[in-house]
Amino acid sequence: MSFVSKHMFRLIAAAALLGIFVAPASAQEVKIGFVNMTIVMERAPQTKAAMDALQEEFAPRQREFLAKQKEFEELTAKAQKDVAVMGETERKNLEKNLRDLQREVTRLQTEFREDLNLRQNEELGLLQRSIFAEVQDYGAREGFDLIVYDNVLYASGSVNITEEVLRSVEANFQATGATQ
């Protein structure tokens, strides 16, 4: 036998022996599931509860912003109607008031949006961690070896457990008295 043939024979023999010993270990069934977290996050009752709480939290500031905006619009309409009969000083004062009010409206709107976005991100982060924990609990309870949720090109219906996880999340939400 040539040198290459001897090494090739040893390699094939080693692979065959490895296959004999590894095959029984890999013959056990691996339970894998896929969860579409986007769907779970969108449809979870916890998401609606968190968004409703944010809406309630920011409602007074939104009313304040809308009142200032209405005040600005009314003052602008008054200025357009009365500008022809105003004196120079009165017109300049009105223009200054309009600029100041417009700046305040813009500031209120910017602060409102920034604060709301910040709070939404905080709440969604908490919600995401909570739902991840629920998915992990579901996986452990149902005997899954692996649950994936991101960067999946294809998941057949037999491994897609999104609806089951969503039902579990909804049940846990109702069991806790919807206080999350």
GROMACS elastic network, one bead per residue, 0.5 to 0.9 nm:
[ bonds ]
;  ai    aj funct       b0    kb
    1     4     6  0.82003   500
    1     5     6  0.60796   500
    1     6     6  0.63276   500
    2     5     6  0.52061   500
    2     6     6  0.62788   500
    2     7     6  0.88600   500
    3     6     6  0.52929   500
    3     7     6  0.64945   500
    3     8     6  0.86921   500
    4     7     6  0.52975   500
    4     8     6  0.60537   500
    4     9     6  0.85350   500
    5     8     6  0.50186   500
    5     9     6  0.60222   500
    5    10     6  0.85854   500
    6     9     6  0.51287   500
    6    10     6  0.62416   500
    6    11     6  0.86363   500
    7    10     6  0.50516   500
    7    11     6  0.60645   500
    7    12     6  0.85934   500
    8    11     6  0.50747   500
    8    12     6  0.62026   500
    8    13     6  0.85635   500
    9    12     6  0.52109   500
    9    13     6  0.60988   500
    9    14     6  0.85521   500
   10    13     6  0.50448   500
   10    14     6  0.60152   500
   10    15     6  0.85340   500
   11    14     6  0.51357   500
   11    15     6  0.61662   500
   11    16     6  0.86197   500
   12    15     6  0.51065   500
   12    16     6  0.61486   500
   12    17     6  0.86627   500
   13    16     6  0.50958   500
   13    17     6  0.62095   500
   13    18     6  0.85185   500
   14    17     6  0.51719   500
   14    18     6  0.60439   500
   14    19     6  0.85109   500
   15    18     6  0.50192   500
   15    19     6  0.60635   500
   15    20     6  0.86630   500
   16    19     6  0.50369   500
   16    20     6  0.62922   500
   16    21     6  0.88942   500
   17    20     6  0.50868   500
   17    21     6  0.64666   500
   17    22     6  0.86019   500
   18    21     6  0.53593   500
   18    22     6  0.59382   500
   18    23     6  0.82485   500
   19    22     6  0.52099   500
   19    23     6  0.56217   500
   19    24     6  0.89172   500
   20    23     6  0.57331   500
   20    24     6  0.76283   500
   21    24     6  0.66017   500
   21    25     6  0.75307   500
   22    25     6  0.53144   500
   22    26     6  0.63063   500
   22    27     6  0.86322   500
   23    26     6  0.52407   500
   23    27     6  0.60031   500
   24    27     6  0.50569   500
   24    28     6  0.74419   500
   25    28     6  0.64688   500
   26    29     6  0.77571   500
   26    30     6  0.87953   500
   27    30     6  0.88952   500
   30   144     6  0.77281   500
   30   145     6  0.61471   500
   30   146     6  0.80144   500
   31   143     6  0.72857   500
   31   145     6  0.52194   500
   31   146     6  0.66163   500
   31   147     6  0.86071   500
   31   159     6  0.84379   500
   32   144     6  0.59228   500
   32   145     6  0.59380   500
   32   147     6  0.57123   500
   32   148     6  0.78976   500
   32   159     6  0.62232   500
   32   160     6  0.89414   500
   33   139     6  0.83160   500
   33   144     6  0.70176   500
   33   145     6  0.83374   500
   33   146     6  0.63176   500
   33   148     6  0.64063   500
   33   149     6  0.86019   500
   33   155     6  0.85720   500
   33   158     6  0.81535   500
   33   160     6  0.57895   500
   33   161     6  0.59355   500
   33   162     6  0.86949   500
   34   146     6  0.84971   500
   34   147     6  0.54778   500
   34   149     6  0.56387   500
   34   150     6  0.85872   500
   34   152     6  0.82938   500
   34   155     6  0.67109   500
   34   156     6  0.88314   500
   34   159     6  0.56501   500
   34   161     6  0.57410   500
   34   162     6  0.68985   500
   35    38     6  0.87608   500
   35    39     6  0.85764   500
   35    40     6  0.79636   500
   35   135     6  0.84014   500
   35   147     6  0.70991   500
   35   148     6  0.63746   500
   35   150     6  0.82018   500
   35   159     6  0.85998   500
   35   160     6  0.60602   500
   35   161     6  0.55953   500
   35   163     6  0.83238   500
   35   165     6  0.74862   500
   36    39     6  0.56063   500
   36    40     6  0.64858   500
   36    41     6  0.87998   500
   36   148     6  0.86884   500
   36   149     6  0.57096   500
   36   150     6  0.75389   500
   36   160     6  0.79408   500
   36   161     6  0.82521   500
   36   162     6  0.56776   500
   36   163     6  0.89971   500
   37    41     6  0.58740   500
   37    42     6  0.83584   500
   37   128     6  0.88347   500
   37   131     6  0.87346   500
   37   132     6  0.87251   500
   37   149     6  0.61901   500
   37   150     6  0.78492   500
   37   162     6  0.76610   500
   38    41     6  0.52083   500
   38    42     6  0.60904   500
   38    43     6  0.85636   500
   39    42     6  0.51117   500
   39    43     6  0.59893   500
   39    44     6  0.81833   500
   39   162     6  0.76794   500
   39   163     6  0.89808   500
   39   166     6  0.85263   500
   40    43     6  0.53217   500
   40    44     6  0.55927   500
   40   131     6  0.82774   500
   40   162     6  0.69281   500
   40   163     6  0.80904   500
   40   165     6  0.77398   500
   40   166     6  0.57487   500
   40   169     6  0.83971   500
   41    44     6  0.54605   500
   41    45     6  0.87151   500
   41    46     6  0.83463   500
   41    47     6  0.64995   500
   41   124     6  0.87897   500
   41   127     6  0.81158   500
   41   128     6  0.73371   500
   41   131     6  0.78163   500
   41   166     6  0.88970   500
   42    45     6  0.85401   500
   42    47     6  0.67292   500
   42    48     6  0.82976   500
   43    46     6  0.85186   500
   43    47     6  0.72516   500
   43    48     6  0.80067   500
   43   166     6  0.77084   500
   44    47     6  0.54940   500
   44    48     6  0.71106   500
   44   131     6  0.88079   500
   44   166     6  0.67021   500
   44   167     6  0.88702   500
   44   169     6  0.68229   500
   44   170     6  0.64329   500
   44   173     6  0.86977   500
   45    48     6  0.52190   500
   45    49     6  0.62188   500
   45    50     6  0.86154   500
   45   169     6  0.81514   500
   45   170     6  0.63261   500
   45   173     6  0.70732   500
   45   174     6  0.88184   500
   45   178     6  0.83590   500
   46    49     6  0.50362   500
   46    50     6  0.60594   500
   46    51     6  0.85751   500
   46   127     6  0.72446   500
   46   131     6  0.89483   500
   46   169     6  0.84952   500
   46   170     6  0.80795   500
   46   173     6  0.68403   500
   46   178     6  0.77879   500
   46   179     6  0.88351   500
   46   180     6  0.64354   500
   47    50     6  0.51469   500
   47    51     6  0.61548   500
   47    52     6  0.85188   500
   47   123     6  0.87974   500
   47   124     6  0.77385   500
   47   127     6  0.70936   500
   48    51     6  0.51423   500
   48    52     6  0.60056   500
   48    53     6  0.85210   500
   49    52     6  0.51106   500
   49    53     6  0.61550   500
   49    54     6  0.86569   500
   49   178     6  0.80350   500
   49   179     6  0.84172   500
   49   180     6  0.73228   500
   50    53     6  0.51213   500
   50    54     6  0.62583   500
   50    55     6  0.86510   500
   50   120     6  0.85808   500
   50   123     6  0.67692   500
   50   124     6  0.81165   500
   50   127     6  0.81610   500
   50   180     6  0.76362   500
   51    54     6  0.50209   500
   51    55     6  0.61129   500
   51    56     6  0.86145   500
   51   120     6  0.76927   500
   51   123     6  0.83246   500
   52    56     6  0.62317   500
   52    57     6  0.85643   500
   53    56     6  0.50974   500
   53    57     6  0.60657   500
   53    58     6  0.86607   500
   54    58     6  0.60889   500
   54    59     6  0.83292   500
   54   116     6  0.78635   500
   54   119     6  0.76056   500
   54   120     6  0.73611   500
   54   123     6  0.85902   500
   55    58     6  0.53529   500
   55    59     6  0.58385   500
   56    59     6  0.51903   500
   56    60     6  0.79883   500
   57    60     6  0.73750   500
   57    61     6  0.84889   500
   58    61     6  0.54578   500
   58    62     6  0.61961   500
   58    63     6  0.87397   500
   58   112     6  0.81147   500
   58   115     6  0.89960   500
   58   116     6  0.72763   500
   59    62     6  0.50199   500
   59    63     6  0.61477   500
   59    64     6  0.86419   500
   60    63     6  0.51151   500
   60    64     6  0.62498   500
   60    65     6  0.87029   500
   61    65     6  0.61709   500
   61    66     6  0.85638   500
   61   108     6  0.84674   500
   61   112     6  0.70079   500
   62    65     6  0.50796   500
   62    66     6  0.61031   500
   62    67     6  0.85325   500
   62   108     6  0.89594   500
   62   109     6  0.84319   500
   62   112     6  0.72826   500
   63    66     6  0.50575   500
   63    67     6  0.60396   500
   63    68     6  0.86189   500
   64    67     6  0.51551   500
   64    68     6  0.63012   500
   64    69     6  0.85937   500
   64   108     6  0.83767   500
   65    68     6  0.52237   500
   65    69     6  0.61358   500
   65    70     6  0.86342   500
   65   105     6  0.66066   500
   65   108     6  0.59427   500
   65   109     6  0.64013   500
   65   112     6  0.80784   500
   66    70     6  0.60812   500
   66    71     6  0.85204   500
   66   105     6  0.85653   500
   66   109     6  0.89268   500
   67    70     6  0.50761   500
   67    71     6  0.61330   500
   67    72     6  0.86164   500
   68    72     6  0.61524   500
   68    73     6  0.86226   500
   68   101     6  0.77109   500
   68   102     6  0.88285   500
   68   104     6  0.79558   500
   68   105     6  0.60398   500
   68   108     6  0.86304   500
   69    72     6  0.50652   500
   69    73     6  0.62319   500
   69    74     6  0.86538   500
   69   101     6  0.84748   500
   69   102     6  0.80554   500
   69   105     6  0.59137   500
   69   106     6  0.88724   500
   70    73     6  0.50250   500
   70    74     6  0.61088   500
   70    75     6  0.85241   500
   71    74     6  0.51715   500
   71    75     6  0.61253   500
   71    76     6  0.85341   500
   71   101     6  0.83105   500
   72    75     6  0.51403   500
   72    76     6  0.60613   500
   72    77     6  0.86005   500
   72    98     6  0.68972   500
   72   101     6  0.61709   500
   72   102     6  0.66134   500
   72   105     6  0.78094   500
   73    76     6  0.50446   500
   73    77     6  0.61743   500
   73    78     6  0.86064   500
   74    77     6  0.51031   500
   74    78     6  0.61554   500
   74    79     6  0.85571   500
   75    78     6  0.50073   500
   75    79     6  0.60486   500
   75    80     6  0.86207   500
   75    94     6  0.84864   500
   75    97     6  0.88141   500
   75    98     6  0.71259   500
   76    79     6  0.50342   500
   76    80     6  0.62100   500
   76    81     6  0.86117   500
   76    98     6  0.70270   500
   77    80     6  0.52025   500
   77    81     6  0.62225   500
   77    82     6  0.86400   500
   78    81     6  0.51290   500
   78    82     6  0.60005   500
   78    83     6  0.81538   500
   79    82     6  0.52336   500
   79    83     6  0.54235   500
   79    91     6  0.81389   500
   79    94     6  0.71828   500
   79    95     6  0.82031   500
   79    98     6  0.88211   500
   80    83     6  0.55496   500
   80    84     6  0.81597   500
   81    84     6  0.74721   500
   81    85     6  0.88204   500
   82    85     6  0.56337   500
   82    86     6  0.63464   500
   83    86     6  0.53168   500
   83    87     6  0.83728   500
   83    91     6  0.66720   500
   84    87     6  0.84850   500
   86    89     6  0.81570   500
   86    90     6  0.60308   500
   86    91     6  0.58275   500
   87    90     6  0.52883   500
   87    91     6  0.60485   500
   87    92     6  0.86432   500
   88    91     6  0.51695   500
   88    92     6  0.62056   500
   88    93     6  0.86672   500
   89    92     6  0.51605   500
   89    93     6  0.61771   500
   89    94     6  0.85717   500
   90    93     6  0.51513   500
   90    94     6  0.61470   500
   90    95     6  0.86391   500
   91    94     6  0.50577   500
   91    95     6  0.61334   500
   91    96     6  0.86049   500
   92    95     6  0.50588   500
   92    96     6  0.61516   500
   92    97     6  0.85525   500
   93    96     6  0.50850   500
   93    97     6  0.61170   500
   93    98     6  0.85516   500
   94    98     6  0.60833   500
   94    99     6  0.86367   500
   95    99     6  0.61932   500
   95   100     6  0.85915   500
   96    99     6  0.51178   500
   96   100     6  0.61181   500
   96   101     6  0.84702   500
   97   100     6  0.51105   500
   97   101     6  0.59853   500
   97   102     6  0.84113   500
   98   101     6  0.50904   500
   98   102     6  0.59393   500
   98   103     6  0.85171   500
   99   102     6  0.50426   500
   99   103     6  0.61396   500
   99   104     6  0.85956   500
  100   103     6  0.51510   500
  100   104     6  0.62304   500
  100   105     6  0.86685   500
  101   104     6  0.50042   500
  101   105     6  0.61106   500
  101   106     6  0.85451   500
  102   105     6  0.50711   500
  102   106     6  0.61284   500
  102   107     6  0.85106   500
  103   106     6  0.50850   500
  103   107     6  0.60160   500
  103   108     6  0.85244   500
  104   108     6  0.60216   500
  104   109     6  0.84403   500
  105   108     6  0.51562   500
  105   109     6  0.60676   500
  105   110     6  0.85483   500
  106   109     6  0.51052   500
  106   110     6  0.60660   500
  106   111     6  0.85472   500
  107   110     6  0.51426   500
  107   111     6  0.60544   500
  107   112     6  0.83718   500
  108   111     6  0.52243   500
  108   112     6  0.59178   500
  108   113     6  0.85435   500
  109   112     6  0.50834   500
  109   113     6  0.61428   500
  109   114     6  0.85773   500
  110   113     6  0.52530   500
  110   114     6  0.60991   500
  110   115     6  0.85017   500
  111   114     6  0.51666   500
  111   115     6  0.59578   500
  111   116     6  0.83225   500
  112   115     6  0.53167   500
  112   116     6  0.59464   500
  112   117     6  0.84652   500
  113   116     6  0.50999   500
  113   117     6  0.59693   500
  113   118     6  0.84554   500
  114   117     6  0.51839   500
  114   118     6  0.60945   500
  114   119     6  0.86395   500
  115   118     6  0.50644   500
  115   119     6  0.61667   500
  115   120     6  0.85135   500
  116   119     6  0.51744   500
  116   120     6  0.60044   500
  116   121     6  0.85389   500
  117   120     6  0.50192   500
  117   121     6  0.61051   500
  117   122     6  0.85658   500
  118   121     6  0.52263   500
  118   122     6  0.62696   500
  118   123     6  0.87225   500
  119   123     6  0.60910   500
  119   124     6  0.84557   500
  120   123     6  0.51239   500
  120   124     6  0.59538   500
  120   125     6  0.84089   500
  121   124     6  0.50985   500
  121   125     6  0.59943   500
  121   126     6  0.85999   500
  122   125     6  0.51717   500
  122   126     6  0.63359   500
  122   127     6  0.85968   500
  123   126     6  0.51407   500
  123   127     6  0.60156   500
  123   128     6  0.84579   500
  124   128     6  0.58608   500
  124   129     6  0.85023   500
  125   128     6  0.50754   500
  125   129     6  0.62433   500
  125   130     6  0.85683   500
  126   129     6  0.52371   500
  126   130     6  0.61670   500
  126   131     6  0.86649   500
  127   130     6  0.50108   500
  127   131     6  0.61063   500
  127   132     6  0.84889   500
  128   131     6  0.51518   500
  128   132     6  0.60212   500
  128   133     6  0.85581   500
  129   132     6  0.50591   500
  129   133     6  0.62256   500
  129   134     6  0.86758   500
  130   133     6  0.51730   500
  130   134     6  0.63438   500
  130   135     6  0.87876   500
  131   135     6  0.61508   500
  131   136     6  0.85621   500
  131   169     6  0.72622   500
  132   135     6  0.50480   500
  132   136     6  0.62169   500
  132   137     6  0.86172   500
  133   136     6  0.50417   500
  133   137     6  0.61543   500
  133   138     6  0.85464   500
  134   138     6  0.60479   500
  134   139     6  0.85140   500
  134   165     6  0.81465   500
  134   168     6  0.79596   500
  134   169     6  0.66817   500
  134   172     6  0.84930   500
  135   139     6  0.60670   500
  135   140     6  0.86010   500
  135   147     6  0.83732   500
  135   165     6  0.65027   500
  135   168     6  0.85560   500
  135   169     6  0.81121   500
  136   139     6  0.50241   500
  136   140     6  0.61858   500
  136   141     6  0.84838   500
  136   147     6  0.81687   500
  137   140     6  0.51839   500
  137   141     6  0.59803   500
  137   142     6  0.84950   500
  138   141     6  0.50493   500
  138   142     6  0.59851   500
  138   143     6  0.83968   500
  138   144     6  0.84597   500
  138   165     6  0.69328   500
  138   168     6  0.73950   500
  139   142     6  0.52512   500
  139   143     6  0.59459   500
  139   145     6  0.76188   500
  139   146     6  0.77743   500
  139   147     6  0.70236   500
  139   165     6  0.88946   500
  140   143     6  0.51823   500
  140   144     6  0.60923   500
  140   145     6  0.80597   500
  141   144     6  0.79094   500
  144   147     6  0.69150   500
  147   161     6  0.89842   500
  148   151     6  0.85040   500
  148   152     6  0.77649   500
  149   152     6  0.71341   500
  152   155     6  0.69860   500
  155   158     6  0.79754   500
  155   159     6  0.62890   500
  155   160     6  0.60631   500
  156   159     6  0.56901   500
  156   160     6  0.61883   500
  157   161     6  0.78734   500
  158   161     6  0.78135   500
  160   163     6  0.79665   500
  160   164     6  0.87958   500
  161   164     6  0.52913   500
  161   165     6  0.61353   500
  161   166     6  0.85413   500
  162   165     6  0.51968   500
  162   166     6  0.60529   500
  162   167     6  0.86375   500
  163   167     6  0.61580   500
  163   168     6  0.86063   500
  164   167     6  0.51282   500
  164   168     6  0.62801   500
  164   169     6  0.86742   500
  165   169     6  0.61028   500
  165   170     6  0.85596   500
  166   170     6  0.60927   500
  166   171     6  0.84837   500
  167   170     6  0.50877   500
  167   171     6  0.60613   500
  167   172     6  0.85686   500
  168   171     6  0.50446   500
  168   172     6  0.61042   500
  168   173     6  0.85248   500
  169   172     6  0.51627   500
  169   173     6  0.61504   500
  169   174     6  0.87047   500
  170   173     6  0.50366   500
  170   174     6  0.62427   500
  170   175     6  0.85230   500
  171   174     6  0.51631   500
  171   175     6  0.59887   500
  171   176     6  0.86220   500
  172   176     6  0.61748   500
  172   177     6  0.87605   500
  172   178     6  0.87005   500
  173   176     6  0.53676   500
  173   177     6  0.66946   500
  173   178     6  0.53187   500
  173   179     6  0.78245   500
  173   180     6  0.72975   500
  174   177     6  0.52218   500
  174   178     6  0.53002   500
  174   179     6  0.86937   500
  175   178     6  0.73152   500
  176   179     6  0.65028   500
  176   180     6  0.76755   500
  177   180     6  0.81361   500
